Amino acid sequence: NTSTIISYSIPNDSKVTLKVFDILGREVTTLVDEAKPAGTYKVNFNGNNLASGIYIYSLITDKNVISKKMLLVK
């Protein structure tokens, strides 16, 4: 399965950027890049055009940067 849902919550209104990087740190895609009110959100990530491997997604807000690994298997 090459798609997944990435869920995230932000406690305050903030500019939100959600990017996906390959294991070498090259940006693969930007999923979100806009101001959002506080709340919980879900974003669909489709990796059909990517090779199998480890990817990092980073959630960047006005106050935090959170990064997590995901494994893409085709």
Backbone as JSON, one array per atom type, in Angstrom:
{
  "sequence": "NTSTIISYSIPNDSKVTLKVFDILGREVTTLVDEAKPAGTYKVNFNGNNLASGIYIYSLITDKNVISKKMLLVK",
  "N": [[0.86, -1.18, 0.0], [0.73, 2.08, -0.98], [-0.11, 4.47, 0.03], [-0.97, 6.63, 2.78], [-2.44, 7.98, 5.76], [-1.58, 10.91, 7.36], [-1.81, 12.13, 10.5], [-2.2, 15.03, 12.53], [-1.98, 17.37, 15.25], [-2.5, 20.72, 16.29], [-1.98, 23.04, 18.88], [-2.44, 25.79, 18.91], [-3.43, 28.58, 16.81], [-1.6, 28.7, 13.82], [1.03, 28.99, 11.35], [1.46, 26.31, 9.25], [3.58, 23.8, 8.06], [4.03, 20.88, 6.31], [6.23, 18.58, 5.35], [7.78, 16.09, 3.26], [10.67, 14.11, 3.24], [13.4, 12.39, 1.64], [15.67, 9.74, 2.68], [18.16, 10.87, 2.43], [17.78, 13.49, 2.92], [16.68, 15.09, 0.98], [14.06, 17.08, -0.25], [10.93, 15.69, -0.91], [8.17, 16.14, -1.23], [5.7, 18.69, -0.51], [3.14, 18.67, 1.7], [1.41, 20.25, 3.19], [1.09, 23.74, 3.47], [0.24, 26.28, 4.87], [-1.68, 28.69, 6.81], [-3.28, 27.6, 9.74], [-6.09, 27.08, 11.89], [-6.2, 26.25, 15.43], [-6.38, 22.76, 16.13], [-7.21, 19.37, 15.04], [-5.92, 17.52, 12.35], [-5.95, 15.74, 9.2], [-3.97, 14.37, 6.62], [-3.61, 13.13, 3.38], [-1.1, 11.04, 2.16], [0.44, 10.05, -0.73], [2.49, 7.71, -2.08], [2.98, 6.66, -4.62], [4.68, 7.37, -6.77], [7.19, 7.11, -5.74], [10.23, 5.47, -4.67], [10.57, 2.37, -2.83], [11.41, 2.56, 0.62], [12.9, 4.38, 3.4], [11.4, 7.27, 4.67], [11.19, 10.64, 5.83], [8.95, 12.64, 7.58], [8.19, 16.0, 8.28], [6.72, 18.21, 10.53], [6.19, 21.52, 10.72], [5.69, 24.26, 12.72], [4.82, 27.52, 14.09], [6.01, 27.34, 16.6], [7.16, 24.82, 16.96], [9.03, 21.97, 15.71], [8.5, 18.89, 14.43], [9.6, 15.7, 13.66], [9.23, 12.58, 12.0], [9.78, 9.11, 11.2], [8.88, 7.16, 8.32], [8.06, 4.14, 6.68], [8.11, 3.15, 3.39], [6.73, 0.7, 1.48], [6.59, -1.16, -1.42]],
  "CA": [[0.0, 0.0, 0.0], [1.63, 3.23, -1.12], [-0.67, 5.71, 0.58], [-1.27, 6.6, 4.2], [-2.98, 9.22, 6.32], [-0.75, 11.5, 8.41], [-2.64, 12.93, 11.4], [-1.46, 15.91, 13.41], [-2.76, 18.35, 16.02], [-1.8, 21.93, 16.7], [-2.72, 23.62, 20.0], [-2.71, 27.2, 18.68], [-3.4, 29.01, 15.42], [-0.19, 28.74, 13.42], [1.4, 28.6, 9.99], [1.83, 24.9, 9.3], [4.21, 23.22, 6.89], [4.26, 19.45, 6.45], [7.06, 18.18, 4.21], [8.33, 14.73, 3.25], [12.06, 14.07, 2.77], [13.99, 11.05, 1.53], [16.64, 9.46, 3.75], [19.32, 11.73, 2.23], [17.41, 14.85, 3.28], [16.12, 15.82, -0.16], [12.61, 17.25, -0.15], [10.17, 14.91, -1.87], [6.91, 16.84, -1.46], [5.11, 19.5, 0.56], [1.74, 18.27, 1.81], [0.66, 21.37, 3.76], [1.86, 24.98, 3.6], [-0.76, 27.32, 5.04], [-2.1, 29.01, 8.17], [-4.36, 26.74, 10.21], [-6.54, 27.3, 13.27], [-5.92, 25.13, 16.34], [-7.24, 21.61, 15.88], [-6.64, 18.12, 14.58], [-6.02, 17.45, 10.89], [-5.48, 14.53, 8.52], [-3.5, 14.64, 5.27], [-3.31, 11.91, 2.64], [0.2, 10.97, 1.5], [0.47, 9.0, -1.74], [3.86, 7.48, -2.51], [3.01, 5.85, -5.85], [5.79, 7.74, -7.65], [8.44, 7.04, -4.97], [10.83, 4.15, -4.46], [10.46, 1.84, -1.48], [12.48, 2.99, 1.5], [12.58, 5.17, 4.59], [11.16, 8.69, 4.43], [10.99, 11.44, 7.03], [8.03, 13.76, 7.41], [8.42, 17.04, 9.28], [5.66, 19.16, 10.77], [6.83, 22.76, 11.17], [4.75, 25.31, 13.11], [5.5, 28.7, 14.62], [6.72, 27.06, 17.84], [7.72, 23.47, 17.04], [9.36, 21.15, 14.55], [8.41, 17.48, 14.81], [9.93, 14.83, 12.54], [9.04, 11.15, 12.25], [10.13, 8.23, 10.08], [7.89, 6.23, 7.81], [8.6, 3.15, 5.76], [7.29, 2.94, 2.19], [6.99, -0.63, 0.91], [5.75, -1.41, -2.61]],
  "C": [[0.89, 1.23, 0.0], [1.02, 4.54, -0.63], [-0.99, 5.52, 2.05], [-1.84, 7.95, 4.61], [-2.03, 9.67, 7.43], [-1.66, 12.42, 9.22], [-1.75, 13.81, 12.27], [-2.42, 16.87, 14.1], [-1.9, 19.54, 16.32], [-2.63, 22.62, 17.78], [-3.13, 25.08, 19.8], [-2.77, 27.48, 17.18], [-1.95, 29.19, 15.0], [-0.07, 28.52, 11.92], [1.95, 27.19, 10.1], [2.45, 24.49, 7.97], [4.46, 21.75, 7.19], [4.97, 18.99, 5.19], [7.54, 16.75, 4.39], [9.7, 14.79, 2.6], [12.49, 12.63, 2.58], [15.07, 10.91, 2.6], [17.9, 10.31, 3.62], [19.02, 13.2, 2.53], [16.88, 15.69, 2.14], [14.61, 15.89, -0.02], [11.92, 16.5, -1.28], [8.87, 15.64, -2.24], [6.54, 17.7, -0.26], [3.62, 19.18, 0.56], [0.85, 19.4, 2.31], [1.59, 22.56, 3.82], [0.88, 26.15, 3.69], [-1.04, 27.58, 6.52], [-3.3, 28.15, 8.53], [-4.8, 27.17, 11.61], [-6.2, 26.07, 14.12], [-6.89, 23.99, 16.05], [-6.46, 20.39, 15.44], [-6.93, 17.98, 13.08], [-5.5, 16.11, 10.39], [-5.11, 14.91, 7.09], [-3.18, 13.3, 4.62], [-1.94, 12.04, 1.97], [0.18, 9.79, 0.55], [1.89, 8.87, -2.28], [3.99, 6.64, -3.76], [4.24, 6.12, -6.71], [7.15, 7.67, -6.95], [8.94, 5.61, -4.87], [10.56, 3.68, -3.03], [11.65, 2.32, -0.66], [11.97, 3.78, 2.68], [12.45, 6.64, 4.19], [10.91, 9.37, 5.77], [9.94, 12.5, 6.71], [8.2, 14.72, 8.58], [7.24, 18.0, 9.32], [6.3, 20.4, 11.4], [5.73, 23.77, 11.47], [5.54, 26.5, 13.62], [6.37, 28.39, 15.83], [7.44, 25.71, 17.89], [8.11, 22.93, 15.67], [9.36, 19.71, 15.04], [8.67, 16.65, 13.56], [9.75, 13.38, 12.93], [9.4, 10.38, 10.98], [8.9, 7.47, 9.62], [8.56, 5.33, 6.78], [7.63, 2.95, 4.61], [7.7, 1.61, 1.58], [6.04, -0.82, -0.26], [5.68, -2.89, -2.87]]
}
